[in-house]
Amino acid sequence: MAHIRLKTGTATEVRRTLSRVMNMTVNGEIDNKTANTIILGCNAVLSAIRTDDQQKKIDELERILSQTR
């Protein structure tokens, strides 16, 4: 099986990766099991990205709040 390079550093990259995997599956370029594994990984990465984004917002709000006291 050929190596597949997929970007998952940002939510936008994950969305593009999922679209690419979907197209590859429909076109018979990868099997369903491989596609499902990639999709599960993408979902985990996306969850981590969202958590990081939320934490950054919380940290920023806490910084602003501490400056107003």
C-alpha positions in Angstrom: 0.0 0.0 0.0 1.3 3.5 -0.9 2.0 6.0 1.8 -0.7 8.6 2.2 0.3 12.0 3.6 -2.6 13.8 5.4 -2.5 17.2 7.1 -4.3 17.5 10.4 -2.8 20.5 12.1 -5.8 22.7 11.9 -9.6 22.3 11.7 -9.4 23.4 8.1 -6.8 20.8 7.3 -8.8 18.1 9.1 -11.9 19.1 7.0 -9.8 18.8 3.8 -8.4 15.5 4.9 -11.8 14.1 5.6 -13.0 15.2 2.2 -10.0 13.7 0.5 -10.4 10.4 2.4 -14.1 10.3 1.4 -13.2 10.8 -2.3 -10.5 8.2 -2.1 -12.9 5.7 -0.6 -15.6 6.3 -3.2 -13.0 6.0 -6.0 -11.7 2.7 -4.6 -8.2 4.1 -3.8 -8.4 3.0 -0.2 -10.5 0.4 1.6 -13.3 1.2 4.0 -11.4 -0.1 7.1 -8.5 2.3 6.3 -10.9 5.2 5.7 -12.6 4.5 9.0 -9.3 4.4 10.9 -8.3 7.8 9.4 -11.7 9.3 10.2 -11.5 8.1 13.8 -8.0 9.7 14.0 -9.3 12.9 12.4 -12.1 13.1 14.9 -9.7 12.7 17.8 -7.4 15.4 16.4 -10.3 17.7 15.8 -11.5 17.3 19.4 -8.0 18.1 20.7 -7.9 21.2 18.4 -11.3 22.4 19.8 -10.1 21.8 23.4 -6.9 23.8 22.7 -8.9 26.6 21.2 -11.3 26.7 24.1 -8.4 26.8 26.6 -6.8 29.7 24.7 -10.1 31.6 25.0 -10.4 30.8 28.7 -6.8 31.9 29.3 -7.4 35.2 27.4 -10.6 35.9 29.3 -8.9 35.2 32.6 -6.1 37.5 31.6 -8.5 40.3 30.7 -10.5 39.7 33.9 -7.3 39.9 36.1 -6.4 43.2 34.4 -9.7 44.8 35.3 -9.4 44.1 39.0 
